[in-house]
Amino acid sequence: MPVLYFHFDDGFAVLDSCGVDLPDTAAVRAEAIATIADILRDGDVRALWDGRPFRLWVTDQPAGKGATLFALHVRAIGVAGGD
């Protein structure tokens, strides 16, 4: 497979300019899941609970350009004021 680029947006876009060389579609999907899992586990997810969805998308060119191969969207739906 060609080098693919993993971009993330939670209200602030992080655009990949380096890319990742993975052997096949299954590996690309696994990397996307692992990346979003890392963000959800270790990142600042307050925006998610404020109703802003997270999006990770994979393209064939850097900086969010080119063809999008697929995207993952994560949205939290819950009761407001649960503090």
N, C-alpha and C positions, 0 to 999 in steps of 0.2 A: 504494500500500500504506500501511497505517497505520504509525506509528512503532513500531519493534521494539527489543527490549532484549536485549543480549548479556551473558550472565552466565558466570562461570568459577569452577571449583572444583578445586583441587589439594590438598585437605585444609584449605584456607582459602578460603572463598567470597568472591568479588568480585561484588557485585550491581549491575547497571547501573540508575541512576535517571534518566539523561538520554535514552537511546535514540538511534536512528538512523533517518532517513527515507530509504528506498531505493525505487527505482522498481518492482522486480518480484522474483519468487522467485529468479531467477538471480543478481541482485545481492546478495540476502540470503545465499545460499549462498556466493558469492564472498567476501563480507565475513567470514563465519564461518571459511572456510578461511584467509584472510589473517590473521585475528586469532589463530587457533591457531598458525599458522606463525610469527608474530611472537613469541608467547609461547615457543614451542619454541626459536627462534633466540636471543632476547635475554633470556629470563627465567631464573629459578632453577629448574632442572629436576631437582635432586637427588631430590625426592620421587618423581618419575617412575621413576628408577632404583632407588628403594627399594621399588618395587612398588605405589605408590599411583597409581591412574589419574587422568588429568586429564579434566574434562568441561566443555564449553562448550555452553550451551543458549540458545535464542532464544525469548522469550516476547512476548506482545502487551501486557504490563503491566510496570511497573517493579518492582524489588526481588525478582525471581524469582517473582513471582506471575502469575496469569493462565494462559492456555493456552500450552503449550509447542508451538511449531511444529516444531522438530526439535532434536536434540542430536548433538554429536560427542564420542566417547569415545576417548581415547588412552591406551594402556597399553604399557609397555615389557616385553618378555619376553626374558630373557637369562640368561646364566650368572652365578650369584652369585660374588662375590669376584674380579671381573675386573680389580682394580687392578693 
